């Protein structure tokens, strides 16, 4: 199926990690015909992502940006538009978890609450705010936000990460409602667990278990998934490309859980 992405320009934030969703999204969109602007606070690894896109025969630039810094974001968007003349697709992938789970609320640091919300919610809003005016002018645009299945999983305790991602769900729906008249669609992909470096902080201070014990824990977790496996960056990238494509031109304001059935 032709996704109708040929000739489109996509800005993908959070594209630096070489095992993350952002890089996989860049490569998948490029394979479907997009030129790519890859962005991350880690410019060296973002350039590696851009180089892999170029190897596929498409244009690519790497742009360093801290999404929590509005001036930084505005400079990034200006550079992309100066280079390509437009942004057709925005994939808000940048974000992260900066706190441990299952910490009682009375032991949590409010400064971490603010940092977590600023990274995941305000960062996404910063980039979107800077891109939207150009999309309005061209009467076309697609935004795909990356949310999280943690918004529907409560065993991790009172976690600001899940709250910030729940806010992304609401932001997606609100933005889709008000910008639809301007030819802009907005959707969200909510990943389940996947083998990336994303949750490194959750593994800090954990006792080192023998391989057989680790395998038992992994098998027990996967046993709760209807599809019986972890997600991959490619799974998330394929869902993102589908929602970014003209094939789904009548879909907006939706949160798609890509979680192997761990969230339904």
RALINSUL-V649195 format. One record per backbone hydrogen bond with DSSP energy under -0.5 kcal/mol. NH is the residue of the N-H (numbers start at 0). CO is the residue of the C=O. E is the energy in kcal/mol with one decimal. If there is no record, write none. Layout:
nh->NH co->CO e->E
nh->NH co->CO e->E
This chain:
nh->2 co->0 e->-0.6
nh->6 co->32 e->-2.0
nh->7 co->4 e->-2.2
nh->9 co->34 e->-2.7
nh->10 co->88 e->-2.9
nh->11 co->9 e->-0.6
nh->11 co->36 e->-2.7
nh->12 co->10 e->-0.5
nh->12 co->90 e->-2.2
nh->14 co->38 e->-2.7
nh->19 co->16 e->-0.9
nh->21 co->13 e->-0.6
nh->23 co->19 e->-1.4
nh->24 co->20 e->-2.6
nh->25 co->21 e->-2.3
nh->26 co->22 e->-2.4
nh->27 co->23 e->-2.3
nh->28 co->24 e->-2.6
nh->29 co->25 e->-2.1
nh->30 co->26 e->-2.2
nh->31 co->27 e->-1.1
nh->32 co->29 e->-1.9
nh->33 co->28 e->-2.4
nh->34 co->7 e->-2.6
nh->35 co->58 e->-2.5
nh->36 co->9 e->-2.8
nh->37 co->35 e->-0.5
nh->37 co->60 e->-2.8
nh->38 co->11 e->-2.6
nh->39 co->62 e->-1.5
nh->42 co->40 e->-1.0
nh->45 co->41 e->-1.7
nh->46 co->42 e->-2.4
nh->47 co->43 e->-1.1
nh->48 co->44 e->-1.7
nh->49 co->45 e->-2.4
nh->50 co->46 e->-2.5
nh->51 co->47 e->-1.8
nh->52 co->48 e->-1.8
nh->53 co->49 e->-2.4
nh->54 co->50 e->-1.8
nh->55 co->51 e->-0.6
nh->55 co->52 e->-1.3
nh->56 co->53 e->-2.0
nh->57 co->52 e->-1.3
nh->60 co->35 e->-1.7
nh->62 co->37 e->-2.8
nh->64 co->39 e->-1.5
nh->66 co->64 e->-0.7
nh->68 co->65 e->-2.1
nh->69 co->67 e->-0.7
nh->72 co->68 e->-2.2
nh->73 co->69 e->-2.6
nh->74 co->70 e->-2.1
nh->75 co->71 e->-2.0
nh->76 co->72 e->-2.6
nh->77 co->73 e->-2.3
nh->78 co->74 e->-2.2
nh->79 co->75 e->-2.1
nh->80 co->76 e->-2.5
nh->81 co->77 e->-2.8
nh->82 co->78 e->-1.8
nh->83 co->79 e->-2.8
nh->84 co->80 e->-2.5
nh->87 co->8 e->-1.8
nh->88 co->8 e->-2.2
nh->89 co->141 e->-2.7
nh->90 co->10 e->-2.9
nh->91 co->89 e->-0.6
nh->91 co->143 e->-1.7
nh->92 co->90 e->-1.4
nh->96 co->197 e->-0.5
nh->101 co->155 e->-3.2
nh->103 co->101 e->-0.6
nh->106 co->103 e->-2.2
nh->107 co->104 e->-1.1
nh->109 co->107 e->-0.6
nh->111 co->108 e->-1.5
nh->112 co->108 e->-1.3
nh->113 co->109 e->-2.0
nh->114 co->110 e->-2.0
nh->115 co->111 e->-2.8
nh->116 co->112 e->-2.5
nh->117 co->113 e->-2.4
nh->118 co->114 e->-2.3
nh->119 co->115 e->-2.3
nh->120 co->116 e->-1.6
nh->121 co->116 e->-2.2
nh->122 co->117 e->-1.6
nh->123 co->119 e->-0.6
nh->124 co->120 e->-2.4
nh->125 co->121 e->-2.8
nh->126 co->122 e->-2.0
nh->127 co->123 e->-2.2
nh->128 co->124 e->-2.8
nh->129 co->125 e->-1.5
nh->130 co->126 e->-1.5
nh->131 co->127 e->-2.7
nh->132 co->128 e->-0.6
nh->133 co->130 e->-0.7
nh->134 co->130 e->-1.6
nh->135 co->131 e->-2.7
nh->136 co->132 e->-2.0
nh->137 co->133 e->-1.7
nh->138 co->134 e->-0.6
nh->138 co->135 e->-1.0
nh->139 co->134 e->-1.8
nh->140 co->182 e->-1.4
nh->141 co->87 e->-2.1
nh->142 co->184 e->-2.6
nh->143 co->89 e->-2.8
nh->144 co->142 e->-0.5
nh->144 co->186 e->-2.6
nh->145 co->91 e->-1.9
nh->146 co->144 e->-0.7
nh->146 co->188 e->-2.9
nh->148 co->190 e->-2.6
nh->150 co->147 e->-1.2
nh->151 co->148 e->-2.1
nh->152 co->149 e->-1.4
nh->156 co->153 e->-1.5
nh->158 co->156 e->-1.3
nh->162 co->158 e->-1.6
nh->163 co->159 e->-2.8
nh->164 co->160 e->-2.0
nh->165 co->161 e->-2.3
nh->166 co->162 e->-2.0
nh->167 co->163 e->-1.1
nh->168 co->164 e->-1.6
nh->169 co->165 e->-1.8
nh->170 co->166 e->-2.9
nh->171 co->167 e->-2.6
nh->172 co->168 e->-1.9
nh->173 co->169 e->-2.8
nh->174 co->170 e->-2.7
nh->175 co->171 e->-2.2
nh->176 co->172 e->-1.9
nh->177 co->173 e->-2.0
nh->178 co->174 e->-2.3
nh->179 co->175 e->-1.1
nh->181 co->178 e->-1.6
nh->182 co->179 e->-1.9
nh->183 co->178 e->-1.7
nh->184 co->140 e->-2.4
nh->184 co->182 e->-0.5
nh->186 co->142 e->-2.5
nh->187 co->253 e->-2.5
nh->188 co->144 e->-2.7
nh->189 co->187 e->-0.5
nh->189 co->255 e->-3.2
nh->190 co->188 e->-0.7
nh->191 co->257 e->-1.8
nh->194 co->230 e->-0.8
nh->195 co->193 e->-2.0
nh->199 co->196 e->-1.4
nh->201 co->198 e->-1.1
nh->202 co->198 e->-0.7
nh->202 co->199 e->-1.2
nh->203 co->199 e->-0.5
nh->203 co->200 e->-0.7
nh->205 co->202 e->-1.6
nh->208 co->206 e->-0.7
nh->212 co->209 e->-0.9
nh->213 co->209 e->-2.2
nh->214 co->210 e->-2.3
nh->215 co->211 e->-1.6
nh->216 co->212 e->-2.2
nh->217 co->213 e->-2.5
nh->218 co->214 e->-2.7
nh->219 co->215 e->-2.2
nh->220 co->216 e->-2.1
nh->221 co->217 e->-2.7
nh->222 co->218 e->-1.7
nh->223 co->220 e->-1.6
nh->224 co->221 e->-1.5
nh->225 co->223 e->-0.5
nh->226 co->259 e->-1.8
nh->227 co->224 e->-1.2
nh->230 co->192 e->-2.1
nh->235 co->231 e->-1.6
nh->236 co->232 e->-2.5
nh->237 co->233 e->-2.7
nh->238 co->234 e->-1.7
nh->239 co->235 e->-2.3
nh->240 co->236 e->-2.8
nh->241 co->237 e->-2.0
nh->242 co->238 e->-2.2
nh->243 co->239 e->-1.9
nh->244 co->240 e->-0.8
nh->244 co->241 e->-0.8
nh->245 co->2 e->-1.5
nh->246 co->2 e->-0.7
nh->247 co->244 e->-1.0
nh->248 co->245 e->-1.5
nh->250 co->247 e->-2.1
nh->251 co->249 e->-0.5
nh->252 co->185 e->-3.4
nh->255 co->187 e->-3.3
nh->255 co->253 e->-0.6
nh->256 co->254 e->-0.7
nh->257 co->189 e->-2.1
nh->257 co->255 e->-0.6
nh->258 co->256 e->-0.8
nh->261 co->258 e->-1.9
